[in-house]
Amino acid sequence: MPSGLSGLSRIVEGVKRLVLRRELVGVDSLGNKYFRKAEVLNGRPFERRWVSPVRGEYDPGSIPPEWTSWLHKGRADPPQEEESMRLEASRLAMQKKVEALEEEERKRKFRMESLRLQGQQADSEPSMTRFVEQLATKGSSLSDPSLVALILSLRQKPGSQADF
């Protein structure tokens, strides 16, 4: 019986080809199939183009730009496999560059936020006030005798940067 089904399937496919007269022009790297069919409308010939998505449901984001251009008749000929491979490699390289830039930007924002939280601008000089505040926030007690002695000695030195 299975041989009868395959024979019936071949007949159905043959009838479809005769009625539809569609031509498979290419398959992209995702498995989407692209077709065209010559038709006549009001005595004028034109070409109908469409895609048969691999997953059955059309998603514009899953169609490569070169094929989108062909579908919308922005280009006369369908993209060749070599061209599609070259463009895909270019897209992947660009994506890696974008990811690297995003990571760099994330690190820059983190640094700037850290400096802002410390009350320090990126180009400002360190100050004794910020130093003491940092010590106080890290659990040191300002009543610690060695810390008090250090602060007093820095305060009394001429030309010291103590700004309190």
N, C-alpha and C positions, 0 to 999 in steps of 0.2 A: 504493500500500500504506500510506503514512503516514496517509492519511485513515481507513483501517480501524482502525488502532491508536488514533487519537484517538477514534473512535466506540466502540471496545471500552473504552477508558479511561473514557469518559462513562458507559457502562453499569455498569461496576464501581463507579464513584463513586456512581451512583444506587442500586445495591443496598446499598452500605455505608450510605448515608444512611437507607435504609428499615430496615435491620437495627439499626444503631447508634442511630439517632434522636438523634444528638448535636447540640448547638448551639454554634457558635463564639461566645463571649461577648466576646473581646478578644484583642489582641496587645500585648505590652509593647514598650518601646523597644529591647530586645535581639533581638526577633523571636520570642520564645516565644509559643505559641498556647494559649489557655485555653478549655476546653470544659466543658459541663455536660450532664447527661442525666437526665431524670425517670424514676424506676423505682418499682416497687411491691415491697415485701418484707413478707411475712406480712400482706397486706392494707393495709399502710400506705405511703403515697407518701413518697418521699424523693428527694433530689437528689444525684447523684454528680458530683463536680467533679475535673478533672485538667488537667495541663499537658502539652503536646507540645513538648519542648525543641527549640530551633532547631538544635542540634548533634547531636541524636539521643540523647545520654546525659544523664540528669538530674543536675544539680549544684545543690544547695540554695543555694549562694552566688550563683547567677546569676538567682535569682528575686527581684524587688523585694518589699520588705516588705508593701506594700499588696495585692499579688497573693497572697502567702503567707497573709495574713489571710483573703482571700476563699476560697482553696483549703481552709483549715482551718475554714471556716464561722464565722470570727470576725466577719464582716460579711455582710449579706444580699445586697447588690448588688455587682457587680464594679466596680472603680475606673474612673472616667471618664478620658479622655485628658488633659483639662485638669488634673485632680487629680494624675495620674501625672507630668505635666510640672512642676507646681509642687513636688511632693515631690522630684523628681530635682534640680531647681535648688537646693532647700534642702539636699539631701545633698551636692551639689558645693560649696556655700558652706561647709558645716560641715567638709568635707574640707580646704578651703583654710585654714580657721582652725586646724585640727589640725596641718597641715603647718607653718604659721607658728609655732605654739607649740612644736612639736618642734624646729624650727630654733633658736628662742630658748633652749630648754632645752639643746640641744647646745652653743651658744655659752657659756651660763652654766657648764656642766660643764667646758668647755675652760678658761675663765678660772679657775675654782676649782682645777682640776688644775695649771694653770701657777703659780698662787700657792703651792700646796702644794709643788710641786717647788722653788720658790725658798725654801722654808722660811718663808713669810710668810703670815700670816692675812689675810683680806680687809680687816679693820679695823685692822691693826697699823701702827705707825709704821715708817718706814724706819730701818735701823740701819747703822752703819759696818761691822760684822762681815759682814752680808749683802752690802754693797757691795764689800768686799774679796774675798769669796768669788766674787762674780759676775765681778769683774775677773780673778781667778785662773783661773776656768773658761773665760774667753774668750781665753786664751792670753797674757795679760799676765804678766810675771814680777814676783814680789814683790821681786826684787833691783833692779828699775828705780829709779835714784836719785830721779827726780822723784816716783814713787809713794811711796817710803819717806819723802821729805820731807813730802809731803802728809799722810800718816798721822800722822807725828810732830807736825806742826803742829796737827792736829785733836785729837790726844790731849792736848796741853798746854794748849789753850784752856779756860778755866774755863767751865762750863756747856755744854760740847759734848756731843753725843749719842753719842760714842764709847763703846761698851760692851764693850771687850775688856780 
